[in-house]
Amino acid sequence: MPTSTRRDTPPPRTGGSEAEVLRGFLDYLRASVAAKVDGAPEPQVRTAVVPSGTNLLGLLNHLTHVERSTFLGDDVTDWQATFHAAPADDTATVVARYREAVERANGVLDGCPDLAAPLPRPRQGRPTPSVRWALTHMIEETGRHAGHADILRELIDGSTGR
């Protein structure tokens, strides 16, 4: 298996407010996980290399659905299905779709100056979480899957770092 030089990007230096810290770390994790998938070789990017069946492209596809559900109000009826990209979707398409979801989510967050306020998105029949909760949840979700992506990418082609 080829090895590469570790290229780490340090955590962000953010402003001092709670919102700047939360959004800075979320954007850092988002960029890290997208970079882990971007440029990964086919078909390995969609091939399960662990017994659970998890694959690199599926992780990013899942995170796209989580972003859209959390910040844009999309309804997801089968979360397990989000862990698999469509066979016709190549890596560039899945990465672009993720980045577009992040951009739209950040547009929603730009209009939310109060972290205690509920997210301004429609969720029929469900309570709407606070902006603070949503940011914290997305940091946890993205960080967890970024760690998975680190391991999967290293197993695929030896790439390490963030």
C-alpha positions in Angstrom: 0.0 0.0 0.0 1.4 3.4 -0.9 2.1 5.9 1.8 2.2 9.6 1.6 3.5 12.4 3.7 1.0 13.5 6.3 -0.5 16.9 5.6 -2.3 18.3 8.6 -4.3 21.4 8.6 -4.5 22.8 12.2 -7.8 23.6 13.8 -9.1 27.1 12.9 -8.4 30.3 14.7 -11.8 31.7 15.1 -13.3 34.9 16.6 -14.2 34.9 20.3 -17.9 34.5 20.2 -19.7 31.2 20.7 -21.2 31.3 17.2 -17.8 32.0 15.6 -16.2 29.1 17.4 -19.0 26.7 16.6 -19.2 27.7 13.0 -15.5 27.8 12.6 -15.0 24.2 13.8 -18.0 22.9 11.8 -16.6 24.4 8.6 -13.2 23.0 9.4 -14.6 19.5 9.8 -16.8 19.9 6.7 -13.7 20.9 4.6 -11.7 18.0 6.1 -14.3 15.3 5.3 -14.8 16.7 1.8 -11.1 16.7 1.1 -10.8 13.1 2.4 -13.3 12.0 -0.3 -12.2 14.4 -3.1 -9.7 12.6 -5.4 -10.2 9.2 -3.9 -9.9 6.5 -6.7 -12.8 4.7 -8.2 -14.1 2.0 -7.5 -12.3 2.0 -4.1 -14.1 5.2 -3.0 -17.4 3.2 -3.0 -16.1 -0.1 -2.0 -16.6 -1.3 1.6 -13.2 -2.0 3.2 -14.6 -2.7 6.7 -17.1 -5.4 7.8 -19.9 -2.9 8.5 -20.1 -2.1 4.7 -19.2 1.6 5.2 -17.5 3.2 2.3 -16.0 6.7 1.7 -18.4 7.9 -0.9 -21.4 6.7 1.2 -20.2 8.6 4.2 -20.2 11.9 2.3 -23.5 11.1 0.8 -24.9 10.5 4.3 -23.4 13.8 5.6 -25.1 15.6 2.7 -28.5 14.2 3.9 -27.7 15.2 7.5 -26.9 18.8 6.5 -30.1 19.0 4.4 -32.2 17.5 7.1 -30.8 19.5 10.0 -30.6 23.0 8.4 -32.9 22.8 5.4 -35.7 20.7 6.8 -35.5 17.8 4.3 -37.3 14.7 5.5 -35.3 11.5 5.4 -37.3 8.3 5.6 -34.5 5.8 5.4 -31.2 6.9 7.1 -29.5 3.6 6.3 -30.0 4.2 2.6 -28.1 7.5 2.8 -24.9 5.6 3.4 -24.8 4.6 -0.2 -24.2 6.9 -3.2 -26.2 6.1 -6.4 -24.1 4.0 -8.8 -24.3 6.8 -11.4 -22.9 9.4 -9.0 -19.2 9.8 -9.3 -16.9 11.3 -6.6 -17.0 14.8 -8.1 -20.8 14.8 -8.1 -21.1 13.6 -4.5 -18.5 16.1 -3.3 -20.2 19.0 -5.2 -23.6 18.0 -3.8 -22.1 18.0 -0.3 -20.5 21.4 -0.8 -23.8 22.8 -2.2 -25.7 21.5 0.9 -23.1 23.1 3.2 -23.4 26.4 1.3 -27.2 26.4 1.6 -26.9 25.4 5.3 -24.5 28.3 5.9 -27.0 30.6 4.2 -29.6 29.6 6.8 -27.1 30.0 9.6 -26.1 33.5 8.4 -29.7 34.5 9.2 -29.5 33.1 12.8 -27.9 35.6 15.1 -29.4 34.0 18.3 -28.0 30.6 19.1 -30.9 29.9 21.5 -33.5 30.6 18.8 -35.1 27.7 17.0 -33.8 26.9 13.5 -35.9 28.6 10.9 -36.9 25.5 8.9 -40.1 23.6 8.5 -40.3 20.3 10.3 -43.8 19.2 10.3 -44.9 17.4 13.4 -41.5 17.6 15.1 -40.0 20.1 17.6 -37.4 22.4 16.0 -34.0 22.4 17.7 -32.1 25.5 18.7 -29.4 26.8 16.4 -26.9 26.0 19.2 -28.1 22.3 19.3 -28.0 22.0 15.6 -24.4 23.3 15.3 -23.3 21.1 18.1 -25.0 18.1 16.6 -23.4 18.8 13.2 -19.9 19.1 14.8 -20.4 15.8 16.5 -21.8 14.0 13.4 -19.3 15.5 11.0 -16.3 14.9 13.3 -17.4 11.3 13.9 -17.6 10.6 10.2 -14.5 12.5 9.4 -12.7 10.0 11.7 -14.2 7.2 9.8 -13.2 8.8 6.5 -9.6 9.2 7.7 -9.4 5.4 8.3 -11.1 4.5 5.1 -9.0 6.7 3.0 -5.8 5.4 4.5 -7.0 1.8 3.9 -7.7 2.7 0.2 -4.5 4.5 -0.8 -2.4 5.3 2.2 -3.4 9.0 2.3 -3.3 10.5 5.8 -3.7 13.9 7.3 -6.5 16.3 7.3 
